[in-house]
Amino acid sequence: MRSHRVIAVLFAGIVAAACGGDDGGTNPPDNQAPVAAFTAPSCTVGVACQFTDASTDPDGADDITVWAWAFGDDAESTEQSPAHTYEAAGTVTVTLTVTDAAGATSAPVSHEVTVAAAGTGPTADFSVSCAGLVCTFTDASTPAGDLTWAWDFGEPTSGADNTSTEQSPQHTYTATGVTEFTAMLTVTDGDGNVSAPHTETFTVSPPAGCVSGTADIDCTLDISAKSTLVITLTSTDCQDGNQLEITAPISEVVFTDGCVVTPLPKDYVINGGTAFDAGTQLTFKFTQGAGDPDDPPRVAPQIQLDGTYPDWTLKIDDGGNSTVQGEPDFNDLELTVHATAAP
């Protein structure tokens, strides 16, 4: 009987060695459970409260596939970073549990969150107006008086240049084209009560390359080598009029109403394909359409001119809808000009 036991023990050892066992074999390590984590904000009754997931997984940053939130008021969510609105003031315990792709589940992590009653603190509010890249923010928070301000201008990079503690600051954006930004303001009163954040979304535009105070506007292209030119109308978002013509060194009408040119893109061969000499300055004239009687007030058109020989882009704002937030948006007419070197 003893010899049989010895053989069994030896056989078990061989099998364990062949299968990797616990002694540094070749099997991959077991999947490790993720670690749940999140940031807990201050919340106000009736205002969406943003929770931000910060969980990690030792097996890979993108390995977490399931998020299970319990907000402490019988509400739940499976979003990664959900927003939740509380209906009653008080202190709640928010819990997050996460699961990775292999099915391993973290230990739950909980934070106490204070939900302030509506109206017990200040209310952040502001308006914004932009001229080119320069935007002016006007505080309208309540109650006026003993407040401090924390602005985030919404630039893609953080830092001191993206924030301000002034009441009504001015900020110059770094956009190279028409760009949408979202700025945020939070205010704190003298008792330390912090408002819910207030945000506004708006667009900014670099200064126009061609500006006029009238309904007509000129842009000039420098032709640095003997070339033929084609102008292409690539997009339109306008409703009336808007004429483009060449005024120097030749006189040609490119279109009399770019708002109705279809289909796009629409190519126009300038000067019938005859080449312009090197050093030619080609001047375009844009004329604003009259608009309908019930349209908003019209202002002078503007053109953003980008590029150098042999390719240029003209983005035109025709001056319509001047009272609408985000104007000028420089997307009423967009054109490209391409020069091809000629012998």
Kinemage of the C-alpha trace (Angstrom):
@kinemage 1
@onewidth
@group {chain A} dominant
@subgroup {mainchain}
@vectorlist {calphas} color= white
{ca met a 1} P 0.000 0.000 0.000
{ca arg a 2} L 2.855 2.352 0.767
{ca ser a 3} L 4.317 1.947 -2.723
{ca his a 4} L 0.961 2.957 -4.233
{ca arg a 5} L 0.884 6.125 -2.114
{ca val a 6} L 4.395 7.067 -3.232
{ca ile a 7} L 3.477 6.604 -6.881
{ca ala a 8} L 0.332 8.759 -6.421
{ca val a 9} L 2.302 11.566 -4.821
{ca leu a 10} L 4.919 11.471 -7.582
{ca phe a 11} L 2.211 11.508 -10.263
{ca ala a 12} L 0.473 14.505 -8.654
{ca gly a 13} L 3.767 16.405 -8.579
{ca ile a 14} L 4.397 15.707 -12.263
{ca val a 15} L 0.895 16.898 -13.187
{ca ala a 16} L 1.301 20.062 -11.112
{ca ala a 17} L 4.621 20.844 -12.763
{ca ala a 18} L 3.199 20.245 -16.216
{ca cys a 19} L 0.253 22.560 -15.534
{ca gly a 20} L 2.269 25.462 -14.167
{ca gly a 21} L 1.156 25.163 -10.531
{ca asp a 22} L 2.165 27.765 -7.987
{ca asp a 23} L 5.911 27.658 -8.601
{ca gly a 24} L 6.442 30.081 -11.459
{ca gly a 25} L 5.018 28.008 -14.301
{ca thr a 26} L 4.139 29.344 -17.742
{ca asn a 27} L 0.413 29.985 -17.152
{ca pro a 28} L -0.643 33.665 -17.373
{ca pro a 29} L -1.518 35.399 -14.082
{ca asp a 30} L -5.129 35.382 -12.947
{ca asn a 31} L -7.326 38.335 -13.893
{ca gln a 32} L -7.205 41.051 -11.222
{ca ala a 33} L -10.307 42.832 -10.026
{ca pro a 34} L -10.700 46.533 -10.922
{ca val a 35} L -10.690 49.290 -8.306
{ca ala a 36} L -13.770 51.530 -8.172
{ca ala a 37} L -13.245 55.268 -7.630
{ca phe a 38} L -15.097 58.484 -8.392
{ca thr a 39} L -15.163 62.158 -7.510
{ca ala a 40} L -18.051 63.352 -5.366
{ca pro a 41} L -19.391 66.841 -6.176
{ca ser a 42} L -21.478 69.217 -4.115
{ca cys a 43} L -25.104 69.043 -5.238
{ca thr a 44} L -28.204 71.226 -5.131
{ca val a 45} L -31.822 70.104 -5.199
{ca gly a 46} L -33.254 70.304 -8.706
{ca val a 47} L -29.877 70.796 -10.412
{ca ala a 48} L -28.166 68.000 -12.347
{ca cys a 49} L -25.190 66.782 -10.312
{ca gln a 50} L -22.251 65.384 -12.299
{ca phe a 51} L -20.416 62.267 -11.043
{ca thr a 52} L -17.072 61.470 -12.685
{ca asp a 53} L -15.711 57.930 -12.821
{ca ala a 54} L -12.055 57.537 -11.832
{ca ser a 55} L -11.900 53.732 -11.589
{ca thr a 56} L -8.817 51.769 -12.597
{ca asp a 57} L -8.047 48.189 -13.586
{ca pro a 58} L -4.616 46.587 -13.075
{ca asp a 59} L -5.198 44.584 -16.259
{ca gly a 60} L -5.676 47.637 -18.496
{ca ala a 61} L -7.163 51.108 -18.430
{ca asp a 62} L -9.867 50.216 -20.971
{ca asp a 63} L -10.822 46.872 -19.420
{ca ile a 64} L -13.750 48.127 -17.298
{ca thr a 65} L -17.055 47.451 -19.039
{ca val a 66} L -19.780 47.796 -16.377
{ca trp a 67} L -20.480 50.629 -13.939
{ca ala a 68} L -23.148 50.215 -11.255
{ca trp a 69} L -24.088 53.430 -9.447
{ca ala a 70} L -26.456 53.795 -6.485
{ca phe a 71} L -27.184 57.442 -5.716
{ca gly a 72} L -28.549 56.981 -2.205
{ca asp a 73} L -32.125 57.964 -3.078
{ca asp a 74} L -33.239 54.685 -4.698
{ca ala a 75} L -32.012 55.847 -8.126
{ca glu a 76} L -29.353 53.913 -10.063
{ca ser a 77} L -27.336 54.223 -13.282
{ca thr a 78} L -25.018 52.135 -15.460
{ca glu a 79} L -23.412 55.082 -17.275
{ca gln a 80} L -19.694 55.607 -16.782
{ca ser a 81} L -19.960 59.216 -15.550
{ca pro a 82} L -23.648 59.961 -15.017
{ca ala a 83} L -25.485 63.100 -13.978
{ca his a 84} L -28.227 62.788 -11.371
{ca thr a 85} L -30.772 65.278 -10.032
{ca tyr a 86} L -31.799 65.023 -6.377
{ca glu a 87} L -35.284 66.004 -5.254
{ca ala a 88} L -34.597 66.455 -1.529
{ca ala a 89} L -31.888 68.129 0.525
{ca gly a 90} L -29.709 66.184 2.927
{ca thr a 91} L -26.731 63.848 2.968
{ca val a 92} L -26.769 60.744 0.779
{ca thr a 93} L -24.327 57.891 0.342
{ca val a 94} L -23.357 57.319 -3.280
{ca thr a 95} L -21.850 53.933 -4.156
{ca leu a 96} L -20.032 52.731 -7.274
{ca thr a 97} L -19.106 49.168 -8.221
{ca val a 98} L -17.312 48.318 -11.478
{ca thr a 99} L -16.768 45.091 -13.407
{ca asp a 100} L -14.103 44.327 -15.992
{ca ala a 101} L -14.363 42.445 -19.281
{ca ala a 102} L -13.384 39.175 -17.639
{ca gly a 103} L -16.189 39.425 -15.094
{ca ala a 104} L -14.132 40.459 -12.066
{ca thr a 105} L -16.010 42.919 -9.845
{ca ser a 106} L -14.491 45.576 -7.624
{ca ala a 107} L -15.249 46.171 -4.007
{ca pro a 108} L -17.901 48.907 -3.749
{ca val a 109} L -16.644 52.398 -2.969
{ca ser a 110} L -18.902 54.967 -1.288
{ca his a 111} L -18.805 58.706 -0.621
{ca glu a 112} L -21.172 60.894 1.326
{ca val a 113} L -22.618 63.679 -0.808
{ca thr a 114} L -24.272 66.783 0.579
{ca val a 115} L -27.349 67.958 -1.336
{ca ala a 116} L -28.114 71.600 -0.567
{ca ala a 117} L -31.656 72.898 -0.569
{ca ala a 118} L -32.592 75.009 -3.551
{ca gly a 119} L -32.360 78.722 -2.924
{ca thr a 120} L -30.065 78.484 0.119
{ca gly a 121} L -27.031 79.631 -1.823
{ca pro a 122} L -26.207 82.019 -4.663
{ca thr a 123} L -27.166 81.414 -8.286
{ca ala a 124} L -24.504 81.743 -10.978
{ca asp a 125} L -25.507 83.401 -14.237
{ca phe a 126} L -23.804 85.361 -17.009
{ca ser a 127} L -24.019 86.473 -20.622
{ca val a 128} L -21.269 86.489 -23.238
{ca ser a 129} L -20.591 88.555 -26.340
{ca cys a 130} L -17.689 88.048 -28.752
{ca ala a 131} L -15.924 90.195 -31.339
{ca gly a 132} L -13.546 87.976 -33.271
{ca leu a 133} L -11.585 85.949 -30.727
{ca val a 134} L -12.187 88.391 -27.860
{ca cys a 135} L -15.162 87.546 -25.632
{ca thr a 136} L -16.593 89.646 -22.808
{ca phe a 137} L -18.347 87.830 -19.965
{ca thr a 138} L -20.901 89.827 -17.980
{ca asp a 139} L -21.799 88.485 -14.548
{ca ala a 140} L -25.514 88.305 -13.720
{ca ser a 141} L -25.319 86.143 -10.588
{ca thr a 142} L -27.685 86.620 -7.679
{ca pro a 143} L -27.875 87.884 -5.078
{ca ala a 144} L -25.566 90.684 -6.177
{ca gly a 145} L -23.041 91.792 -3.613
{ca asp a 146} L -20.856 89.596 -1.432
{ca leu a 147} L -19.753 87.044 -4.045
{ca thr a 148} L -16.539 85.573 -5.373
{ca trp a 149} L -16.305 84.257 -8.940
{ca ala a 150} L -14.611 81.222 -10.449
{ca trp a 151} L -14.558 81.213 -14.273
{ca asp a 152} L -13.513 78.423 -16.609
{ca phe a 153} L -13.376 79.694 -20.200
{ca gly a 154} L -13.495 76.236 -21.802
{ca glu a 155} L -10.180 76.281 -23.639
{ca pro a 156} L -8.927 72.760 -24.539
{ca thr a 157} L -5.870 73.224 -22.298
{ca ser a 158} L -6.093 74.052 -18.609
{ca gly a 159} L -4.064 76.602 -16.687
{ca ala a 160} L -4.156 80.173 -15.459
{ca asp a 161} L -4.947 81.505 -18.939
{ca asn a 162} L -8.190 79.485 -18.925
{ca thr a 163} L -9.550 80.807 -15.615
{ca ser a 164} L -10.391 84.065 -13.891
{ca thr a 165} L -11.665 85.333 -10.539
{ca glu a 166} L -12.818 88.717 -11.888
{ca gln a 167} L -16.489 89.546 -11.775
{ca ser a 168} L -16.899 90.258 -15.514
{ca pro a 169} L -13.689 89.256 -17.273
{ca gln a 170} L -12.583 89.405 -20.887
{ca his a 171} L -10.854 86.467 -22.575
{ca thr a 172} L -9.077 86.075 -25.920
{ca tyr a 173} L -9.491 82.603 -27.418
{ca thr a 174} L -6.841 80.738 -29.432
{ca ala a 175} L -9.070 79.293 -32.180
{ca thr a 176} L -7.833 79.284 -35.783
{ca gly a 177} L -11.324 78.858 -37.263
{ca val a 178} L -14.961 79.121 -36.259
{ca thr a 179} L -15.007 77.163 -32.976
{ca glu a 180} L -17.621 76.372 -30.338
{ca phe a 181} L -16.672 76.834 -26.685
{ca thr a 182} L -18.514 76.282 -23.391
{ca ala a 183} L -17.623 78.592 -20.502
{ca met a 184} L -18.582 77.901 -16.885
{ca leu a 185} L -19.078 80.122 -13.835
{ca thr a 186} L -19.408 79.132 -10.172
{ca val a 187} L -19.948 81.729 -7.448
{ca thr a 188} L -19.535 81.575 -3.676
{ca asp a 189} L -21.272 83.863 -1.172
{ca gly a 190} L -19.885 85.302 2.052
{ca asp a 191} L -21.182 82.341 4.091
{ca gly a 192} L -19.302 79.846 1.929
{ca asn a 193} L -22.338 78.621 0.019
{ca val a 194} L -21.334 77.529 -3.482
{ca ser a 195} L -23.669 77.831 -6.454
{ca ala a 196} L -24.329 75.165 -9.012
{ca pro a 197} L -22.161 75.772 -12.091
{ca his a 198} L -23.743 77.809 -14.885
{ca thr a 199} L -22.580 77.239 -18.475
{ca glu a 200} L -23.043 79.034 -21.777
{ca thr a 201} L -22.088 77.647 -25.201
{ca phe a 202} L -21.108 80.042 -27.993
{ca thr a 203} L -18.918 80.338 -31.094
{ca val a 204} L -15.862 82.491 -31.746
{ca ser a 205} L -14.229 83.385 -35.041
{ca pro a 206} L -10.782 84.747 -35.926
{ca pro a 207} L -10.856 88.296 -37.266
{ca ala a 208} L -12.003 88.488 -40.861
{ca gly a 209} L -9.347 88.825 -43.543
{ca cys a 210} L -11.504 91.230 -45.527
{ca val a 211} L -13.827 93.679 -43.798
{ca ser a 212} L -15.922 96.548 -45.124
{ca gly a 213} L -18.425 98.899 -43.576
{ca thr a 214} L -20.735 98.610 -46.568
{ca ala a 215} L -22.647 95.897 -48.387
{ca asp a 216} L -19.682 95.442 -50.790
{ca ile a 217} L -16.357 93.913 -49.812
{ca asp a 218} L -13.119 93.259 -51.722
{ca cys a 219} L -10.472 90.556 -51.262
{ca thr a 220} L -7.225 90.368 -53.247
{ca leu a 221} L -5.191 87.254 -54.078
{ca asp a 222} L -1.514 87.503 -55.034
{ca ile a 223} L -0.719 85.239 -58.003
{ca ser a 224} L 3.001 84.566 -57.549
{ca ala a 225} L 3.493 82.408 -60.646
{ca lys a 226} L 1.908 82.307 -64.097
{ca ser a 227} L -1.231 80.246 -63.498
{ca thr a 228} L -4.763 79.377 -64.441
{ca leu a 229} L -7.343 79.576 -61.661
{ca val a 230} L -10.511 77.704 -60.696
{ca ile a 231} L -12.880 78.899 -57.989
{ca thr a 232} L -15.137 76.279 -56.353
{ca leu a 233} L -18.248 77.019 -54.334
{ca thr a 234} L -18.126 74.208 -51.750
{ca ser a 235} L -21.006 75.050 -49.401
{ca thr a 236} L -23.868 77.495 -48.890
{ca asp a 237} L -26.097 78.277 -45.910
{ca cys a 238} L -27.903 81.439 -46.946
{ca gln a 239} L -31.254 82.404 -48.409
{ca asp a 240} L -30.999 85.408 -50.661
{ca gly a 241} L -28.843 87.366 -53.091
{ca asn a 242} L -25.066 87.363 -52.464
{ca gln a 243} L -23.118 88.031 -55.658
{ca leu a 244} L -19.441 87.344 -56.316
{ca glu a 245} L -17.527 88.921 -59.182
{ca ile a 246} L -13.943 89.519 -60.272
{ca thr a 247} L -13.124 93.212 -60.649
{ca ala a 248} L -9.388 93.228 -61.426
{ca pro a 249} L -7.460 92.707 -63.621
{ca ile a 250} L -10.552 91.406 -65.506
{ca ser a 251} L -14.280 91.834 -64.963
{ca glu a 252} L -16.357 88.658 -64.624
{ca val a 253} L -19.374 87.591 -62.591
{ca val a 254} L -18.758 84.282 -60.819
{ca phe a 255} L -22.363 83.979 -59.577
{ca thr a 256} L -25.282 86.360 -59.081
{ca asp a 257} L -26.871 84.399 -56.223
{ca gly a 258} L -24.574 81.902 -54.533
{ca cys a 259} L -27.358 80.836 -52.191
{ca val a 260} L -29.185 78.941 -54.946
{ca val a 261} L -26.258 77.406 -56.856
{ca thr a 262} L -26.755 73.621 -57.081
{ca pro a 263} L -25.428 71.035 -57.167
{ca leu a 264} L -22.316 71.669 -55.098
{ca pro a 265} L -19.394 71.809 -55.444
{ca lys a 266} L -19.716 74.305 -58.306
{ca asp a 267} L -16.535 74.994 -60.292
{ca tyr a 268} L -15.925 78.225 -62.172
{ca val a 269} L -12.899 78.516 -64.483
{ca ile a 270} L -11.645 82.080 -64.185
{ca asn a 271} L -10.834 84.025 -67.357
{ca gly a 272} L -11.938 81.116 -69.524
{ca gly a 273} L -8.798 79.183 -68.585
{ca thr a 274} L -6.382 81.864 -69.806
{ca ala a 275} L -3.399 82.140 -67.483
{ca phe a 276} L -2.600 85.189 -65.382
{ca asp a 277} L 0.991 86.430 -65.316
{ca ala a 278} L 3.158 86.129 -62.212
{ca gly a 279} L 2.658 89.101 -59.914
{ca thr a 280} L -1.024 89.560 -60.814
{ca gln a 281} L -3.298 90.739 -58.026
{ca leu a 282} L -6.721 89.187 -58.549
{ca thr a 283} L -9.501 91.089 -56.773
{ca phe a 284} L -12.872 89.566 -55.831
{ca lys a 285} L -15.887 91.689 -54.941
{ca phe a 286} L -18.670 90.250 -52.777
{ca thr a 287} L -22.027 92.052 -52.754
{ca gln a 288} L -24.523 91.360 -49.989
{ca gly a 289} L -28.037 90.301 -50.971
{ca ala a 290} L -30.959 92.550 -50.061
{ca gly a 291} L -32.773 89.996 -47.879
{ca asp a 292} L -36.483 89.767 -47.155
{ca pro a 293} L -38.426 92.574 -45.432
{ca asp a 294} L -39.039 90.459 -42.332
{ca asp a 295} L -35.390 89.368 -41.945
{ca pro a 296} L -33.379 90.502 -38.907
{ca pro a 297} L -31.308 93.681 -39.413
{ca arg a 298} L -28.399 93.158 -41.798
{ca val a 299} L -24.878 94.311 -41.026
{ca ala a 300} L -21.803 94.635 -43.218
{ca pro a 301} L -20.515 91.315 -44.631
{ca gln a 302} L -17.119 89.881 -43.705
{ca ile a 303} L -14.765 87.393 -45.335
{ca gln a 304} L -12.124 85.185 -43.746
{ca leu a 305} L -9.328 84.764 -46.292
{ca asp a 306} L -6.903 81.923 -45.577
{ca gly a 307} L -4.042 80.428 -47.550
{ca thr a 308} L -1.348 81.477 -49.985
{ca tyr a 309} L -0.516 80.582 -53.574
{ca pro a 310} L -1.607 78.126 -54.984
{ca asp a 311} L -4.611 77.510 -52.657
{ca trp a 312} L -6.923 79.881 -50.813
{ca thr a 313} L -10.162 79.534 -48.843
{ca leu a 314} L -12.813 82.260 -48.573
{ca lys a 315} L -15.385 81.888 -45.791
{ca ile a 316} L -18.096 84.522 -46.133
{ca asp a 317} L -20.544 85.847 -43.574
{ca asp a 318} L -23.191 87.800 -45.478
{ca gly a 319} L -24.275 89.925 -42.505
{ca gly a 320} L -27.694 88.317 -42.109
{ca asn a 321} L -29.168 87.073 -38.806
{ca ser a 322} L -27.040 89.657 -37.006
{ca thr a 323} L -29.081 89.353 -33.803
{ca val a 324} L -28.562 85.594 -33.481
{ca gln a 325} L -26.057 84.252 -30.919
{ca gly a 326} L -22.906 82.980 -32.649
{ca glu a 327} L -22.972 85.430 -35.562
{ca pro a 328} L -20.867 86.101 -37.542
{ca asp a 329} L -20.366 82.388 -38.230
{ca phe a 330} L -18.597 82.659 -41.622
{ca asn a 331} L -20.479 79.711 -43.109
{ca asp a 332} L -22.994 81.459 -45.385
{ca leu a 333} L -20.762 80.791 -48.390
{ca glu a 334} L -17.494 78.863 -48.526
{ca leu a 335} L -15.237 78.860 -51.585
{ca thr a 336} L -11.824 77.604 -52.555
{ca val a 337} L -9.488 79.035 -55.197
{ca his a 338} L -6.836 76.820 -56.769
{ca ala a 339} L -4.037 77.984 -59.065
{ca thr a 340} L -2.355 75.629 -61.521
{ca ala a 341} L 1.038 76.673 -62.851
{ca ala a 342} L 1.019 77.359 -66.597
{ca pro a 343} L 3.935 77.199 -69.045
